[in-house]
């Protein structure tokens, strides 16, 4: 009973409790043996294969054949805290308890290519010797050892979802040690996971560890299963914890530790940031910005982990002051981002005598050709032109770094920098054009080209990109991460490009991006549907990359760490946002209805895809609430990072539903528990109501849809039949699914996640506000749920009906018909400030005009 803890499998036979090693890593410095470093980047040996999409699989398999895992078992005893020696690596076994998906997870965003090896171990116990089937799922090669014998090996790769293999094994009476070795090669987002299930009669899972007690651990585990954290984000550093009345919990995070006693089943933990906690607001598109609370009960090694985020306190729902005040506020904030090119740019711009220093991170990124180095290259362009005084030798280091840099996939060098998403494309072209222009007569050492040749190369592609987006719109539609990056590049072109055509195009596209941000946001929250998004921004708009831009330009939004794009706008001398865009952003009529239809074509050499893209986004907003939907967006196909629909009542009061493929919130899992969908729904919006249908296959790993409905962020909430209804201020949101839904009361998403009591394949969301909350609740009729559809009549509205294959109808009439009964072609834009038909040559936003092939004068 001592020196071990014992655990159960889940209902599907999944092992949830493991001992794991670190993910040991080493640089992938032998890629030149497999790919051409120069010449044509395409073909079987072309460096285009250094992507992280499905097409990289054969190349990863080739790399593994040259560096396979050894088939020898792991030596030495396996126990928590025990020493591991494997290959040339060493470490300690540490305990993990997986999420509901059962995945042991070493996933990480890796800025440069690297090889990764990791181990997971556990012990299975049976009283009678019997055969069992072990089902091992992984995203990369594995070796499966049982009692030191290699019983299965795989050499395959998948992108995000693990592939499963089955092996029948004999388990003798007593305990059997299971060890899995995992191998991966990382190109940017690295999904390194495995899961093991046991078919047949259940077994006990044993985790060895000195000082552990089976009985004590069993009690502790039951107590911890009843613990929850009811608020993911905190602006004041306090975290509410719920659980069994009277239990004393030990909470560890960063370098800190507290003993917390639950009184009446509740306690409040205060995070002391001075003691080493996370910096306020440090989330970004590649970082969750979270602090992980490890909660345990004294006397037992078992624990549970609860991620929480300390949010930026500065948020503004309505403008106060004037644009000059907002600019000054933003510049003070950005100047505090020590060690960034944005902070150096602000200081140098505001004080011409300031000596630029502190560019180590940017120069490391560029020197190592780390992914996202293109962003840093554009940031350095601003400093190059704006800063008068530099630390000795620093300007020459920047010059040498940019002369040796790689600016596009067709140039020499083996790296995993991303060239193939919409935002990266323009940033690369901008960096090449502007650095080529700045150093036009010098020789760039990576290519042997002159700067002038680089400038011409970048200019051609930048102009093509801008014309396509100006006319047709974006594939990453309204991304609350990547619209900011687009603006960084566009404003940089306006500021530093030398020819009028490029500046005019860039100014026109920048206007269009900012107008989209203005029309599709609400009270400083970029709350519309998004082509790409991340978990942290869906839980708190304070962490959106677009939030500082809104603060600067509209007087609303939040101040966080994503300051480089807004800094480019704040320090601009040529680019000026038209005043009508600011008016549109802050206009909150009693009813705003807007639609936006984007159409374009992917290009293989730029996108690694060859097909059309399209999105049709609708936005309904009032002074009290926003509701938005990407209508009929690729329903039934696999999803990635799309945020299809949601309601917004406040920066942390966002309500939406997803079909979760796993329980991860990591940006390296795409899709994950809350950002994206395993299978995209069919969703349609009419005014303040969205109907959404989901398909959940019988073999679905998670087997459910779920809703983000953060109870603590509402002023009041209630359940009425199948409805869950909340009020924040004068805004109301109601969410229904067949059989209703109930909040989880334990775990990291306690009182924030709703799980359906029925099938969860149909949801209805309707919003209101400004009246009597009780009256709003009383006015909700029960939707009519069918096998493959749902219908609902909103208060005072026409009946809405949606089935998976039939037309979406409003009052019995298909919504996609024109008055004459033909199929309607929606305008590209239609909202209170602009209407743009497809094929039009000019976009008019009030009196401001943008030519859709030429842009506008900068």
C-alpha positions in Angstrom: 0.0 0.0 0.0 3.0 2.3 0.3 5.5 3.7 -2.3 2.8 4.0 -4.9 -0.5 5.6 -6.0 -3.2 3.7 -7.8 -5.7 5.0 -10.3 -8.5 3.9 -12.5 -8.8 4.0 -16.3 -11.5 6.3 -17.7 -14.7 4.9 -19.2 -13.0 4.3 -22.5 -10.1 2.4 -20.9 -7.7 5.4 -21.2 -4.7 5.7 -19.0 -4.7 9.1 -17.4 -1.8 8.9 -14.9 1.8 8.7 -16.0 5.4 9.4 -15.2 7.0 11.4 -18.0 10.4 12.7 -18.9 11.2 16.2 -20.2 11.0 16.6 -24.0 14.8 16.5 -24.8 15.7 18.5 -27.8 18.6 19.2 -30.1 18.9 21.3 -33.2 18.0 19.7 -36.5 21.3 20.7 -38.1 21.5 17.9 -40.6 18.6 19.0 -42.9 21.1 19.7 -45.7 21.7 16.0 -46.1 18.1 15.6 -47.2 17.1 18.9 -48.9 18.6 21.4 -51.3 19.6 24.6 -49.5 19.5 26.6 -52.7 18.2 26.5 -56.2 14.5 25.7 -56.9 12.7 25.4 -53.6 10.1 23.0 -55.0 10.1 19.3 -55.9 10.9 16.2 -53.8 14.2 17.7 -52.4 12.9 21.3 -52.3 13.0 23.2 -49.0 9.3 23.9 -49.3 8.9 20.6 -47.4 10.0 22.4 -44.2 6.4 23.2 -43.5 4.2 21.7 -40.8 1.3 20.6 -43.0 0.3 17.1 -44.1 2.7 17.3 -47.1 5.7 17.2 -44.7 4.9 13.6 -43.5 7.2 11.7 -46.0 10.0 14.0 -45.2 9.6 13.5 -41.5 9.6 9.8 -42.0 12.8 10.1 -44.0 14.4 12.0 -41.1 13.3 9.4 -38.6 14.8 6.5 -40.7 18.2 8.3 -40.3 17.8 8.9 -36.6 15.5 6.1 -35.3 14.8 5.5 -31.6 17.0 2.7 -30.2 15.1 -0.5 -29.6 16.7 -1.1 -26.2 14.4 -0.7 -23.2 14.9 2.2 -20.7 17.3 1.2 -18.0 16.8 1.6 -14.3 13.8 1.7 -11.9 10.8 3.9 -12.8 9.5 6.0 -9.9 8.4 9.6 -9.4 11.4 11.8 -8.9 13.7 9.0 -10.0 16.7 9.5 -12.3 16.3 8.8 -16.1 19.1 8.1 -18.4 18.1 7.7 -22.1 20.5 8.1 -25.0 22.7 11.0 -24.1 19.9 12.6 -22.1 19.2 12.7 -18.4 16.3 13.9 -16.3 13.8 13.0 -13.6 10.5 11.2 -13.9 7.6 13.6 -13.1 4.0 12.8 -12.5 1.2 13.9 -14.9 -2.5 13.5 -15.0 -3.8 14.1 -18.5 -6.9 16.0 -19.5 -10.1 14.3 -20.6 -8.6 13.5 -24.0 -6.0 11.2 -22.3 -3.1 12.7 -24.2 0.3 12.9 -22.6 1.4 16.2 -24.1 4.8 17.7 -24.8 3.6 20.0 -27.5 5.4 23.3 -28.0 5.9 26.1 -30.5 9.5 25.7 -31.7 11.0 28.7 -33.4 13.8 26.8 -35.1 13.9 23.2 -36.3 14.7 20.6 -33.7 14.6 16.9 -32.9 12.6 15.9 -29.8 12.6 12.7 -27.8 10.5 12.0 -24.7 9.4 9.1 -22.5 6.2 8.2 -20.8 5.9 5.3 -18.3 3.2 3.7 -16.1 2.5 0.4 -14.4 -0.5 -1.8 -15.0 -1.8 -4.2 -12.4 -4.0 -7.3 -12.8 -5.0 -10.0 -10.3 -5.4 -12.7 -13.0 -3.0 -13.1 -15.9 -4.8 -12.3 -19.1 -4.5 -10.9 -22.6 -5.3 -7.3 -23.2 -5.2 -5.1 -26.3 -3.2 -1.9 -25.9 -4.2 0.9 -28.3 -1.4 3.4 -28.6 -2.1 6.7 -30.4 0.6 9.2 -31.3 1.5 12.0 -33.7 5.0 10.6 -34.4 7.1 7.5 -34.1 6.9 5.5 -30.9 8.3 2.4 -29.3 6.1 0.5 -26.9 7.8 -1.6 -24.2 6.0 -3.9 -21.8 8.1 -5.4 -19.0 11.2 -4.4 -21.0 10.1 -6.2 -24.2 9.5 -4.2 -27.3 6.0 -5.1 -28.3 5.2 -2.5 -31.0 6.8 0.3 -33.0 5.6 2.9 -35.4 7.3 5.3 -37.7 4.4 7.3 -39.0 3.4 11.0 -38.5 0.2 12.9 -38.3 -0.2 16.7 -38.1 -2.6 17.2 -35.2 -4.8 14.2 -34.5 -2.9 11.1 -33.3 -3.1 7.9 -35.3 -3.8 4.7 -33.3 -2.3 1.2 -33.5 -3.5 -1.9 -31.6 -1.3 -4.6 -30.1 -2.5 -7.6 -28.1 -0.2 -8.3 -25.1 -0.1 -10.8 -22.3 -0.2 -9.2 -18.8 1.0 -11.6 -16.1 -0.5 -11.6 -12.6 0.8 -8.6 -10.6 2.3 -5.5 -12.1 3.7 -4.8 -15.6 5.7 -1.8 -16.5 4.8 0.1 -19.7 7.2 2.5 -21.3 6.6 4.5 -24.5 9.4 6.4 -26.3 8.2 9.3 -28.4 10.1 11.0 -31.3 9.3 14.2 -33.2 10.9 16.7 -35.4 9.6 20.2 -34.9 8.9 22.8 -37.6 7.1 25.6 -35.7 4.0 24.3 -33.9 5.0 20.9 -32.7 2.2 18.5 -31.7 3.9 15.8 -29.7 1.3 13.7 -27.9 0.4 10.1 -27.2 -2.5 8.2 -25.6 -2.7 4.6 -24.4 -6.0 2.7 -24.0 -6.5 -0.8 -22.6 -9.2 -2.9 -24.2 -10.8 -5.7 -22.2 -11.5 -6.0 -18.5 -10.2 -2.9 -16.6 -6.8 -2.8 -15.0 -5.4 -0.7 -12.2 -2.8 2.0 -13.0 0.0 2.2 -10.6 2.4 5.1 -10.3 5.5 4.3 -8.2 6.9 7.0 -5.9 8.9 7.2 -2.7 6.7 8.1 0.3 3.4 7.7 -1.6 0.5 5.9 0.1 -2.2 4.2 -1.9 -5.0 4.9 0.6 -4.0 8.5 1.2 -3.7 9.2 -2.5 -7.1 7.7 -3.2 -8.7 10.2 -0.7 -6.7 13.1 -2.1 -7.6 12.3 -5.6 -11.3 12.3 -4.8 -10.9 15.6 -3.1 -9.0 17.1 -6.0 -11.6 15.9 -8.5 -14.1 18.1 -6.7 -11.9 21.3 -6.9 -12.5 23.9 -9.5 -11.2 27.4 -10.5 -14.2 29.5 -11.6 -12.4 32.3 -13.3 -9.7 31.9 -16.0 -8.8 35.5 -16.2 -8.1 38.0 -13.3 -7.4 41.7 -13.5 -6.7 42.1 -9.8 -4.6 39.0 -9.2 -7.2 37.1 -7.2 -8.3 33.6 -8.2 -11.6 32.0 -6.8 -11.2 28.3 -5.9 -14.1 26.0 -5.0 -14.2 22.5 -3.6 -15.1 20.4 -0.6 -15.9 22.4 2.5 -13.0 22.5 5.0 -10.3 20.9 2.8 -6.8 22.5 3.0 -5.2 22.8 -0.4 -1.5 23.5 -1.1 -1.2 25.7 -4.2 2.1 26.2 -6.0 2.8 28.5 -9.0 5.9 30.0 -10.4 8.2 30.4 -7.4 5.4 30.7 -4.9 3.3 28.5 -2.6 0.3 29.0 -0.4 -1.8 26.8 1.9 -5.5 27.6 1.2 -8.4 26.4 3.4 -11.8 26.2 1.8 -14.5 27.7 4.0 -18.0 27.0 2.9 -16.5 25.4 -0.1 -14.8 28.6 -1.3 -11.5 30.4 -1.0 -9.7 33.3 -2.8 -6.1 33.0 -3.8 -4.1 36.1 -4.4 -1.3 35.9 -6.9 1.8 37.9 -5.8 3.4 38.9 -9.0 6.4 40.3 -7.3 7.2 36.8 -6.2 7.9 35.6 -9.7 4.5 35.2 -11.3 3.7 35.9 -14.9 3.9 39.5 -16.1 0.5 41.2 -16.6 -1.0 40.7 -20.1 1.9 38.7 -21.6 -0.3 36.5 -23.8 0.2 36.5 -27.5 -0.7 34.4 -30.5 2.0 32.0 -29.6 1.7 32.2 -25.8 -1.3 31.6 -23.5 0.0 34.1 -20.9 -1.1 31.7 -18.2 0.2 30.8 -14.8 -0.4 27.2 -13.9 -1.7 26.6 -10.4 -0.6 23.1 -9.1 -3.1 22.1 -6.4 -2.5 19.2 -4.0 -3.4 17.9 -0.5 -0.6 17.5 2.0 0.5 13.9 2.4 -0.1 12.8 -1.2 1.8 13.4 -4.4 -1.3 13.5 -6.6 -2.3 17.0 -7.9 -4.4 18.8 -10.4 -3.4 21.8 -12.5 -5.4 24.9 -13.2 -4.3 27.5 -15.7 -5.1 31.1 -14.9 -4.2 34.4 -16.6 -3.4 37.7 -15.0 -5.1 40.2 -17.5 -4.1 43.7 -18.4 -6.1 46.0 -16.2 -6.3 48.8 -18.8 -9.6 48.3 -20.8 -11.8 51.0 -22.2 -15.4 50.3 -23.4 -16.0 53.9 -24.6 -13.7 56.6 -25.8 -12.5 59.3 -23.3 -10.4 62.2 -24.3 -9.1 62.7 -27.9 -6.8 60.9 -30.3 -3.8 62.8 -29.0 -4.5 61.6 -25.5 -5.0 58.0 -26.7 -1.7 58.2 -28.6 0.2 59.5 -25.5 -1.3 56.8 -23.3 -0.3 54.1 -25.8 3.2 55.4 -26.2 3.8 55.5 -22.5 2.6 51.9 -22.3 4.7 50.7 -25.3 7.8 52.4 -24.0 7.6 50.1 -21.0 8.0 46.9 -23.1 11.7 46.7 -22.4 13.9 44.8 -24.8 11.6 45.1 -27.8 12.1 47.1 -31.0 8.7 48.7 -30.3 9.9 50.2 -27.0 13.1 51.4 -28.6 11.2 53.0 -31.5 8.9 54.9 -29.1 11.8 56.2 -27.1 13.8 57.1 -30.1 10.9 58.9 -31.7 9.9 60.8 -28.7 13.5 61.7 -27.7 15.9 62.2 -30.6 18.9 62.0 -28.2 17.8 58.5 -27.0 20.5 55.9 -27.8 19.0 52.7 -29.2 19.9 49.5 -27.3 18.3 46.3 -26.2 17.7 44.5 -29.6 19.1 41.2 -28.6 15.8 39.3 -29.0 15.2 40.7 -32.5 18.7 40.0 -33.6 18.6 36.5 -32.2 15.4 35.8 -34.1 16.9 37.1 -37.4 20.3 35.5 -36.9 18.8 32.1 -36.2 16.1 32.4 -38.9 13.5 31.7 -36.2 9.9 31.6 -37.2 8.3 35.1 -36.9 11.7 36.8 -37.5 10.0 38.5 -40.4 8.0 40.5 -37.9 11.2 41.6 -36.2 12.7 42.5 -39.6 9.9 45.0 -40.2 10.2 46.4 -36.7 13.9 47.1 -37.3 13.1 49.0 -40.5 11.3 51.6 -38.4 14.3 52.0 -36.1 16.7 52.1 -39.0 14.8 55.2 -40.4 13.7 56.8 -37.2 16.5 56.5 -34.7 19.3 59.0 -34.7 21.6 57.6 -32.0 22.6 54.0 -31.6 24.7 52.0 -29.1 28.2 51.6 -30.5 28.3 48.8 -33.1 24.6 48.1 -32.9 23.6 49.7 -36.1 26.3 47.8 -37.9 25.0 44.6 -36.3 21.6 45.3 -37.7 23.0 46.0 -41.1 24.9 42.8 -41.2 21.9 40.8 -39.9 19.7 42.1 -42.7 22.2 41.6 -45.4 22.5 38.0 -44.4 18.8 37.4 -43.9 16.5 35.2 -46.1 13.5 37.0 -47.4 11.5 34.4 -49.2 11.2 30.6 -49.8 13.0 30.9 -53.2 16.2 32.1 -51.5 19.0 29.9 -50.0 18.7 28.4 -46.6 17.1 25.6 -44.7 14.7 26.9 -42.1 11.2 26.4 -40.9 10.1 30.1 -41.0 6.5 30.4 -42.2 6.1 31.8 -45.7 2.7 30.3 -46.4 0.0 32.1 -44.4 -1.6 35.3 -45.6 -0.1 37.6 -42.9 3.4 36.3 -43.2 3.4 36.7 -47.0 2.9 40.5 -46.8 5.4 40.9 -44.0 8.1 39.0 -45.9 7.4 41.1 -49.1 7.5 44.3 -47.0 10.7 43.4 -45.2 12.4 42.5 -48.5 11.2 45.7 -50.3 12.1 48.0 -47.5 15.5 46.5 -46.6 16.4 46.2 -50.2 15.6 49.8 -50.7 17.4 50.9 -47.6 20.6 49.0 -48.6 20.0 49.2 -52.3 23.6 49.4 -53.5 25.0 46.7 -51.1 25.3 43.0 -51.7 23.1 40.7 -49.6 25.3 37.9 -48.6 22.7 35.1 -48.5 21.7 35.6 -52.1 24.5 37.6 -53.7 21.8 40.0 -55.0 22.0 43.7 -54.7 19.6 45.4 -52.4 17.9 46.9 -55.5 17.2 43.4 -56.9 15.7 42.4 -53.5 13.6 45.5 -53.5 12.2 44.7 -56.9 11.5 41.1 -55.9 9.7 42.1 -52.8 7.8 44.9 -54.5 6.4 42.7 -57.2 4.9 40.3 -54.7 3.7 43.0 -52.3 1.8 44.8 -55.1 0.2 41.5 -56.2 -0.8 40.7 -52.6 -2.3 44.1 -51.9 -4.3 44.2 -55.1 -5.8 40.8 -54.4 -6.8 41.7 -50.8 -8.0 45.1 -51.7 -10.3 43.7 -54.3 -11.4 40.4 -52.7 -10.7 40.4 -49.0 -8.8 38.1 -46.7 -8.7 34.3 -46.2 -7.8 34.9 -42.5 -10.9 37.0 -42.2 -11.1 39.4 -39.3 -8.4 37.5 -37.3 -8.0 39.1 -34.0 -4.3 38.1 -34.2 -3.3 38.6 -37.8 -5.2 41.8 -38.8 -2.7 43.5 -36.5 0.2 41.9 -38.4 -1.2 42.9 -41.7 -1.4 46.5 -40.5 2.2 46.4 -39.3 3.3 45.6 -42.9 0.9 48.0 -44.6 1.7 51.0 -42.5 5.4 50.3 -42.9 5.0 50.4 -46.7 3.2 53.7 -46.5 5.9 55.1 -44.4 9.1 53.9 -46.1 8.3 52.7 -49.7 9.7 55.2 -52.2 7.2 54.9 -55.1 3.7 56.3 -55.1 2.0 53.1 -56.4 3.1 51.0 -53.4 2.2 53.7 -50.9 -1.2 54.2 -52.4 -2.0 50.5 -52.4 -0.8 50.1 -48.9 -2.8 53.1 -47.6 -5.9 51.7 -49.3 -5.6 48.2 -47.8 -4.8 49.6 -44.4 -7.9 51.7 -44.5 -9.9 48.7 -45.5 -8.4 46.6 -42.6 -9.1 49.3 -40.1 -12.6 49.8 -41.4 -13.2 46.1 -41.0 -11.9 46.3 -37.4 -14.2 49.3 -36.7 -17.3 47.7 -38.3 -16.9 44.3 -36.8 -15.9 45.3 -33.2 -17.9 46.5 -30.3 -16.8 48.6 -27.3 -13.1 47.9 -28.0 -13.7 44.1 -28.4 -13.0 42.5 -31.7 -15.9 40.2 -31.1 -16.9 39.1 -34.6 -16.2 35.7 -36.3 -12.6 35.1 -37.0 -10.7 33.2 -39.7 -8.0 32.5 -37.2 -8.0 32.9 -33.4 -6.4 31.7 -30.2 -7.9 30.5 -26.9 -6.6 33.4 -24.7 -8.2 36.0 -27.0 -11.6 34.2 -27.0 -11.6 34.2 -23.2 -10.5 37.8 -22.9 -10.5 40.5 -25.5 -7.8 42.3 -23.5 -5.3 39.9 -25.0 -6.3 40.4 -28.6 -3.4 41.6 -30.9 -5.9 44.1 -32.2 -6.7 45.6 -28.8 -3.9 48.2 -28.6 -4.7 49.3 -32.2 -8.2 50.0 -31.1 -7.0 51.9 -28.1 -4.8 54.1 -30.2 -7.2 54.6 -33.1 -10.6 54.4 -31.6 -10.1 55.3 -27.9 -11.4 51.8 -26.9 -9.8 48.4 -26.3 -7.0 47.4 -24.1 -3.2 47.8 -23.6 -1.3 44.6 -23.7 2.1 43.4 -24.9 1.3 43.1 -28.6 2.4 46.7 -29.3 4.6 46.6 -32.4 1.7 47.1 -35.0 0.2 49.9 -33.0 3.6 51.4 -32.5 4.1 51.6 -36.2 0.8 53.4 -36.5 1.4 55.7 -33.6 4.8 56.8 -34.9 3.7 57.1 -38.6 4.3 60.4 -40.4 2.6 59.6 -43.7 -0.3 57.3 -42.8 -3.3 58.8 -41.3 -6.5 56.9 -40.6 -9.6 58.6 -42.1 -11.8 60.1 -39.4 -14.9 58.3 -40.7 -13.4 55.0 -39.6 -13.1 56.3 -36.1 -16.7 57.4 -36.2 -17.8 54.0 -37.4 -15.9 52.3 -34.6 -17.6 54.3 -31.9 -21.1 54.4 -33.5 -23.5 52.2 -31.5 -27.0 52.7 -32.9 -30.0 50.8 -31.5 -29.5 48.3 -34.2 -26.4 47.7 -36.4 -26.6 45.0 -39.1 -23.5 44.4 -41.2 -22.4 41.8 -43.7 -19.0 41.1 -45.2 -18.3 38.6 -48.0 -14.7 37.9 -49.0 -13.8 35.9 -52.1 -10.3 34.9 -53.3 -8.0 32.2 -54.6 -5.2 30.4 -52.8 -2.0 30.1 -54.7 0.1 27.0 -54.1 3.5 28.7 -54.1 2.2 31.1 -51.5 -0.4 29.2 -49.6 0.4 25.5 -50.2 -3.3 25.3 -51.3 -4.9 25.6 -54.7 -8.6 26.3 -54.3 -11.0 29.3 -53.8 -11.6 30.7 -50.3 -14.7 32.4 -49.2 -16.3 33.8 -46.0 -19.6 35.5 -45.3 -19.6 37.2 -41.9 -22.6 38.9 -40.4 -22.5 41.3 -37.4 -25.4 42.4 -35.3 -24.8 44.9 -32.5 -26.6 47.2 -30.2 -25.4 49.4 -27.4 -25.7 46.3 -25.2 -24.3 43.3 -27.1 -22.7 42.0 -30.3 -23.5 38.7 -32.1 -21.6 37.5 -35.1 -21.4 34.4 -37.4 -19.4 33.1 -40.3 -22.4 31.8 -42.2 -22.2 28.4 -43.9 -18.4 28.4 -43.6 -17.2 25.0 -45.0 -19.7 23.0 -42.9 -18.9 19.4 -42.2 -15.2 19.8 -43.1 -12.3 19.7 -40.7 -11.6 22.9 -38.9 -8.4 24.6 -37.8 -8.5 27.9 -36.0 -11.8 29.4 -37.2 -14.1 31.1 -34.6 -17.4 30.5 -36.3 -19.8 32.4 -34.1 -20.2 34.0 -30.8 -21.9 36.6 -28.6 -20.0 39.4 -26.8 -21.2 41.3 -23.8 -17.8 42.4 -22.2 -14.1 41.8 -22.5 -14.4 38.5 -20.6 -18.0 37.9 -21.3 -17.9 36.0 -24.6 -20.2 33.1 -25.3 -19.7 30.5 -28.0 -19.8 26.8 -28.8 -17.1 24.5 -30.3 -16.7 20.9 -31.3 -13.6 20.1 -29.3 -11.1 17.6 -30.7 -9.0 17.5 -27.5 -8.8 19.1 -24.1 -5.7 21.2 -24.9 -5.7 25.0 -24.9 -2.2 25.2 -26.4 -1.6 27.3 -29.5 0.3 24.3 -30.8 -2.9 22.3 -31.0 -4.9 23.6 -33.9 -7.8 23.1 -33.4 -8.0 22.6 -29.7 -10.6 22.6 -26.9 -11.8 26.2 -27.4 -10.2 27.6 -30.6 -11.5 26.1 -33.8 -13.6 22.9 -34.3 -12.7 19.3 -35.1 -15.6 19.4 -37.7 -16.9 22.8 -38.7 -20.6 23.4 -37.9 -23.3 24.7 -40.2 -24.2 28.0 -38.6 -26.5 30.8 -39.8 -27.4 34.2 -38.3 -30.5 36.3 -38.7 -30.4 39.6 -36.7 -29.8 38.7 -33.1 -30.1 34.9 -33.4 -27.7 32.2 -34.5 -28.7 28.6 -35.2 -25.8 26.1 -35.3 -25.7 22.4 -36.2 -22.8 20.1 -35.4 -21.8 16.6 -36.5 -20.2 14.3 -34.0 -18.9 11.0 -35.4 -19.4 7.8 -33.4 -15.7 7.4 -32.9 -15.1 11.0 -31.9 -12.4 11.2 -29.2 -14.2 13.8 -27.0 -17.7 12.9 -28.2 -19.4 16.3 -27.4 -19.7 19.9 -28.2 -19.5 22.4 -25.4 -20.1 26.1 -24.7 -18.0 28.8 -23.1 -20.3 30.6 -20.8 -18.3 32.2 -18.0 -20.8 32.5 -15.2 -18.6 34.7 -13.0 -18.5 37.3 -15.7 -22.2 37.9 -15.7 -24.1 40.1 -13.3 -26.8 37.4 -13.1 -27.7 34.2 -14.8 -30.4 31.6 -14.8 -31.6 28.3 -16.3 -35.0 28.2 -17.9 -35.9 24.9 -19.5 -33.4 24.2 -22.2 -32.1 27.7 -21.9 -29.1 29.1 -20.1 -29.4 32.9 -19.9 -27.0 35.6 -18.7 -27.0 39.3 -18.1 -24.1 41.7 -18.1 -25.1 45.3 -17.7 -28.1 45.8 -20.0 -27.0 43.0 -22.4 -28.6 39.6 -22.4 -27.6 36.3 -24.1 -29.5 33.0 -24.1 -28.1 29.7 -25.2 -30.2 26.5 -25.8 -29.5 22.9 -26.8 -31.7 19.9 -26.8 -32.2 18.7 -23.2 -30.5 21.8 -22.0 -26.9 22.2 -20.7 -25.3 22.4 -17.3 -22.1 24.1 -16.1 -19.1 22.0 -15.1 -18.6 22.6 -11.4 -15.1 21.2 -11.0 -11.8 21.4 -12.9 -10.0 24.3 -14.7 -13.2 25.4 -16.5 -15.6 25.2 -13.5 -18.6 27.4 -14.0 -17.3 28.5 -17.3 -18.0 25.5 -19.5 -21.5 24.2 -20.3 -21.9 20.6 -21.3 -25.1 19.5 -23.1 -27.4 17.1 -21.4 -28.7 15.9 -24.7 -26.9 15.2 -28.0 -25.4 18.6 -28.3 -25.7 18.6 -32.1 -27.9 21.7 -32.3 -27.5 25.0 -30.5 -29.5 28.3 -30.5 -28.1 31.6 -29.4 -30.2 34.7 -29.2 -29.3 38.1 -27.7 -31.2 41.1 -26.4 -30.9 44.0 -23.9 -32.0 47.3 -22.6 -35.3 46.1 -21.1 -36.3 43.8 -18.3 -34.1 40.7 -17.8 -36.9 38.6 -16.3 -39.1 39.6 -19.2 -36.4 38.5 -21.7 -36.2 35.1 -20.0 -40.0 34.7 -20.0 -40.2 35.6 -23.7 -37.9 32.6 -24.8 -39.9 29.8 -26.3 -38.4 26.4 -26.6 -36.7 25.6 -29.9 -37.9 22.7 -31.9 -35.1 20.2 -32.2 -35.2 17.6 -35.0 -32.9 14.7 -35.9 -30.8 16.9 -38.2 -32.0 20.4 -37.6 -33.5 23.1 -35.3 -36.1 25.8 -35.6 -36.8 28.8 -33.3 -38.9 31.9 -33.2 -37.1 34.8 -31.5 -39.1 37.1 -29.4 -41.1 39.3 -31.7 -39.5 37.8 -34.8 -40.1 35.3 -37.6 -39.5 31.6 -37.3 -36.0 30.5 -38.2 -35.3 27.0 -39.5 -32.0 25.3 -40.2 -31.3 21.7 -41.3 -28.0 20.3 -42.3 -28.9 19.9 -46.0 -31.8 22.2 -46.6 -32.1 25.9 -47.0 -32.0 28.3 -44.0 -35.4 29.8 -43.8 -36.8 33.0 -42.2 -40.5 33.0 -41.9 -40.7 30.0 -44.2 -38.8 31.6 -47.0 -35.2 30.7 -47.9 -32.9 33.5 -46.7 -30.6 33.2 -49.7 -33.2 34.2 -52.3 -33.5 37.5 -54.0 -37.0 39.1 -54.2 -37.5 37.7 -57.6 -36.9 34.1 -56.4 -33.4 33.8 -57.9 -30.3 33.1 -55.8 -29.2 36.4 -54.3 -25.6 37.5 -54.6 -24.7 39.3 -51.4 -22.7 42.5 -51.6 -19.1 42.4 -50.6 -19.8 44.9 -47.8 -23.1 46.2 -46.4 -23.3 48.1 -43.1 -24.5 51.6 -42.0 -21.3 53.2 -43.3 -20.6 51.4 -46.6 -22.1 49.2 -49.3 -19.8 47.6 -51.9 -21.0 45.4 -54.7 -18.8 42.7 -56.2 -17.2 44.1 -59.3 -17.3 47.7 -58.1 -14.2 49.8 -58.7 -14.4 52.1 -55.6 -15.3 51.6 -52.0 -16.9 54.6 -50.4 -16.8 54.9 -46.6 -18.9 58.0 -46.0 -17.1 60.6 -48.1 -13.8 58.7 -48.0 -13.0 56.7 -51.2 -10.7 53.8 -51.9 -10.0 52.7 -55.4 -10.0 48.9 -55.4 -7.1 48.5 -57.8 -5.0 51.6 -57.0 -5.7 52.3 -53.3 -5.7 55.9 -52.2 -3.2 58.7 -51.8 -1.0 58.4 -48.7 
